[in-house]
Amino acid sequence: MYRSALAFGGFDVLEARDGMTALRLVEEKRPDGIILDLGLPGVDGFTVLQDVAARTTTQRIPIIVVTGSTENLESLNVSCVVRKPISPERLVAEVLKCLPE
């Protein structure tokens, strides 16, 4: 549902269903931004964040965390934190607001 909304919003979307795939895609494709769920299977979103930040080739990619967690995530080095539940339309609006032009 989010993928379709983002594509309809004008974004080219690559989708990873787990953390290892996300890391591979980030390294291969170097996206303009990452929308990251912290609850990924296998390699979790926190590990993806650390890995992306540690690589000089990817550390400047803006990251928007989408999470259902109620924890304080202000210490994360990300562009935005968006809390679930979120409608597809609101997600597109938040992405537009959070990514640099």
Buried (B, 14 or more C-beta within 10 A) or exposed (E): EBEEBBEEBEBEBBEBEBBBBBBEBBEEEEBEBBBBBBBBEEBBBBBBBEBBBEEEEBEEBBBBBBBEBEEEBEEBEBBBBBEEEBEBEEBBBBBEEBBEE
